[in-house]
Amino acid sequence: MGRVAELNGTDRVVVVGGGMAGAQAALGLRQGGWRGAVTLVGDEPHRPYDRPPLSKDVLLGKSDSTAFDIDWDHLGVELLPGRRAVGLRPGLLQLDGSIELPYDALVIATGAAPLALPGTEGAHLLRTLDDALALRALLTPGKRLVLVGAGWIGAETATVARQLGCEVTVVEAGPAPLPGALPAELGALMAAWYADAGIVLRCGAAVAGLEPGAVLLADGTRLDADEVVVGIGARPATGWLAGSGIDLDPSGAVLVDERLRTSLPGVWAAGDCTSYPSARSGTRLTVQHWDHALQSGSAVAASMLGSDAPYDPVPYFWSEQFGRMVQYAGRHTDADRLLWRGTPADADWTVLWLRSDVLVAALSVDRPRDLNQARRLIDRATRLDPGRAADPAVPLKAAAAD
């Protein structure tokens, strides 16, 4: 991927995507001193908004909108809501309604779309504000809700549904909550949180399909359900890029270089829809979390304005579930050493992953100080003294061995 020339004052920048990454890209251009034309295109009929509150405050009825508190008019950013990107040619973005929007520089920030589960047509998906508002109207006391998937979104939605008085069952095909993200031994600890909240959790259970008023499992079990929500992950929303010349990986993520430039000159990408090279991880990463959208959105603006700084932050994610704050930073593999900081019997705990005693990842439950220190230690590839690191009374930063 060759070096792309910096923007000049006559260029028109178009950002496709009204989520965090797209909003940060547009905001970052203005904060970086760019005064040329900026247009922000979103496929939803709403002003750019934040997604994490959808499974929390919006479902709980505490908020009807999560729009960013940004004065777009004052910034001189043109908003085009309710316009879906359907194609791309060099210098020309194609929108639904046969609209063609010329650009000199483009940012792709269309995020990810939730995966549907075959046989569950008609089930709810939770991705947009309208999804959350529609589901909220249905989550009334006594409603029988079946959630398919015990991942992050499933746990958050189950938490809220119980608070609203619903009878909740969560079905997970894996052996424990958060399969693929965490070792089964850690996921099994979280299974107790479901029981404590009065939620029925069925792991190792595959869904065969839906019928009126019920979810059918592969083993023949019939679960009564007034409403069904599917939360089994998401894939990059990049189908509209077919034939554009933009290189994608097998999952559909946009391949970018270390400065978030795509294979098409004048086009960058940020957020959930990207695959970027991570020197610290030694591989490409596709990260579908809020912090990545925030950071990559700002980084893509800096790149467009000429920054040579490579994009390679410590991945970070957080989730509020069952009255707990769960945070994860870094990236671990099965080969890394898992080190407990405290014990699983504690009300709050942290686990660390070490690679030749270098901290590469951390998971904390209600121990934000541990996690904040871990992020800095991971960023510096810090070697730890395992004995001191395992003592929760010792500040994690004080366990550094070098």
Salt bridges, closest charged atoms under 4 A:
GLU44 OE2 - ARG51 NH2 3.16
ASP64 OD1 - ARG136 NH2 2.67
GLU78 OE1 - ARG12 NH2 3.54
GLU100 OE2 - ARG89 NH1 3.60
ASP130 OD1 - HIS46 NE2 2.96
GLU156 OE1 - LYS56 NZ 3.18
GLU211 OE2 - ARG222 NE 2.62
ASP224 OD2 - ARG144 NH1 3.68
ASP224 OD1 - ARG222 NH1 2.74
ASP226 OD1 - ARG144 NH2 2.86
GLU227 OE1 - HIS124 NE2 2.91
ASP257 OD2 - ARG261 NE 2.68
GLU258 OE2 - ARG259 NH1 2.65
ASP272 OD2 - ARG127 NH2 3.40
ASP291 OD2 - ARG375 NH2 3.61
ASP308 OD1 - ARG3 NH1 3.20
ASP308 OD1 - ARG259 NE 3.68
ASP312 OD1 - ARG280 NE 3.86
ASP336 OD1 - ARG355 NE 2.69
ASP348 OD1 - ARG367 NH1 3.13
ASP357 OD1 - ARG337 NH1 3.85
ASP370 OD2 - ARG341 NE 2.95
ASP370 OD2 - ARG367 NE 2.65
ASP379 OD1 - ARG280 NH2 2.76
